[in-house]
């Protein structure tokens, strides 16, 4: 599912002509809606591009493919609720943070025995392949069985059909699902785990970071970032 084609020679490009990799299933940050890409991150990137005078095309793909696309040069920027890692992948760099996040647990509404991570011993949890939830689960929940899913929607369905006991994933996406598509069927439980920040990934050799960081700072100061947050999450959402 592509809305943009890669450039024939990705290492020799005009700095303002960008392929922007984004996931197609990370509701409400980036997702396909009526044959077009939409979401918080999509609105944010459009505002950044307008501020920085970038021309661009979106390249929707599986989340786990975003970093490889950047490293191969088939994309130049990646934005899709990407957690800024402690160890930056070779050849890449990240913007200043734009969203405070973390991990939360999602269970069925009828579930009363799981109220937090301490209740997961001997249970099975679902995680999305290639995300920080997988790393956290293996490092911090050794007595818990982990079932990996390529699409987060499949993890949600596995929970609803009692194939797993809980889902561990990014807090804002879980909270959005619990009050939208999953309303009345699932609930978020426990504390915020593994606090983290979302940032924009980009190829280091393009020198885009100063321009993108400056645009983000302008959007914070003029209220645009707050308005985008309010559109997708309401007034209670906080920003870095």
N, C-alpha and C positions, 0 to 999 in steps of 0.2 A: 504494500500500500504506500505509494509514493506520491507526494505533491511537488517534488523537486528532483531534478537529476543532478548527479555529481558532476563536477567540472572535469574535463579531460585531463588537465594538468593541475591538480589541486595545490601544488606547492608554489605555483606562479600565478597568483591571482591579484586582482585589485583589492585593496584592504576594505573597500566598502561594498564588495559584491560577495555575499556570504551564503553558504548553505548551513542552515540551522537545524541540527538533529533534535528531535523531540519524540517522546513516547506517545503512542496512540491510545493508551488505555489507563492513564493515570488520572482518573477523575478525582477532583475537579481541576487539576493542574494542567493537564494536556490530554485531550481525547478527541476522537473523531465524532463529529455531530453533523448529521445530514451531509455527508461527503465533504466536510471541511473540518479543519482542526480548530479547536476552541479550548478555553480554560484560562485559569489564573496566569500561568506561565506564558501563554500565548499573548494575552493582553499586555503582560509586563514586557515581553520582548518587543512587541509592536511599539510600545511607548519609548523603550530604549532606542530602537532603530530610528524613530522619529526625532528624538532628541540628538542622536549622534549622526544623523543623516546617512544611515546605512541603507543600502538596498539588499534584499535577502529573499531566500526561498526556504520554506519549511521542508524538512525531510522526516516525516513520521516513520517510526520503526519500533521494534521491541526495545524496551528499556535497556536490557543487557547488551544491546549492540551499540549504544551511544558512544561509550568510551573507545571501543575498537574503531568505530567510524572516524572519530577524531584523530586517533593515532595513525590510521591508514591515510588520512587526508581526504576521505570522501565527504567529510563534513568539517566545518571550521569552528562552529560554536555548538554547544549542547545546553539545552535548558529543559528540565523536566523533573522538578523536585529532586534534584541531584544533591546528595549530601557531600559537603566538602570533606574529602578524606584527610586523615592525618599524614598519610604518605601520598604525595602527588604523583600520578602516573607520569612516566617519562614523556617529555615533549609537550606536556599540557600545563595549564595554570588555571586558577579560579578567580572569579570576581570576589569583591567583598560580599558578605552574606546579605541575603534579602528576605529570609524567612526563618523564624525560629520554629523548630520542630522536635521530633523525637519519635519513639515507638510506643504503641498502645496495643492492648489485647482486646480482641473482639470475640464474644461468645454468643450462643443462642440466648434469647430472652428467658427461656425456661431454666437455664443453667444457674444453679445456686452454689455449687461446690467450688467453682473457680472465681475468685475475687481478685487475683493478682498472680504474679509469677511464682510465688511460693506454693501455689496449688497445682502446678503443672507436672509434678513428678509422676512418671508413668503414663502421662497423657500424650496425645499427638497434636502438634500445632502445625498450621500451614504458613509457609513463608513464600514470598515471591522471589524467584530465581534472580541472582545477580544484585540483590539489594542488601543494605546494612542489617536488615532483620535476620538474614541467614547467618551472618557473622556473629551477631549478638546471641542468637539462639545456641549456636555451637559452643560459644565461649562461656555463656552464663547459665545455660539450662541443660547441663550434661545428662540429667536423668529424664529428659523429655525427648520424645521422638519427633523428628522434623520431616514434614512432607513438603516437597518443593513443587511450585507451580509456575509455569511460564507467564500466565496472565493472572492478575489479582482477582478478576471476576471469577475465575475457576476456583480460587481459594475460598471465596465467599460462598460459592455454590457447594463446595465440599463441606463447609461448615453447616449450611442449611440442611443438607442431606445426611448429616451426622457421620460423615466420613472422617472428620477431624474434630477435635474438641475445642479448638480456638484458632484464631488467626493472629499472627504478630506482624504488624506492618506500620507504616508511617501514620502518626497520630492524626493529622488533618484529613487524610483520605479515609481513615477508619471512622472518624467522627462524622464526616460528610455522608458516608454510606449508611451509618446507623440512623440518621435522621431523614434520609431520602429513600433510596431503593430498599434498604433493609429495615425501615421503620416498623416497629412492632414485632420484628422477628429476631433482631440481634441487639446487643448492647455493648458498649465499651466499658471495660472494668480495669481496676488497678491504676497505679500511678504512671506518670510519664517516665518511660525508660530511655536510657541512652540519649540524653539531650543533644541535639545537633542543629546545624544550620544548613539551609539550602543555598547554593551558589551556582553561578553560571560557569560552565567549563568551556575552555577554548584552547586552540593550538597556540603554543607559546611563541612560535616563530612568526606569527602574524602581528604581534605587538598590539593586540586589541585591548588588553586589560586597562590601561590608563583611561581610554575613551569610555569603556563600558562602566568602570567604577565612577567616573565623573558624571555620566548620565544617571546612574543609580542615585548618586548623591543629590543631583538636581531634582529627581522624581520624589525623593524623600522630602526635600525642603518645600517643593511647590504643592505637595498634597496628593500628587498622582498615585504614588504607591499606596497611600491610605485608601484612596477611592477604589483602587483595584481590589484591595483586601476586602473592603466593605461589600463590593459587588458579589464576591464569591463566598465570603465567610461571615459577613455581618460585622457589627461594630465591636465585638469582643476580641477580635483577632489582634494580636500584637505584632509589631515588626521589630527587626533588629535595631 
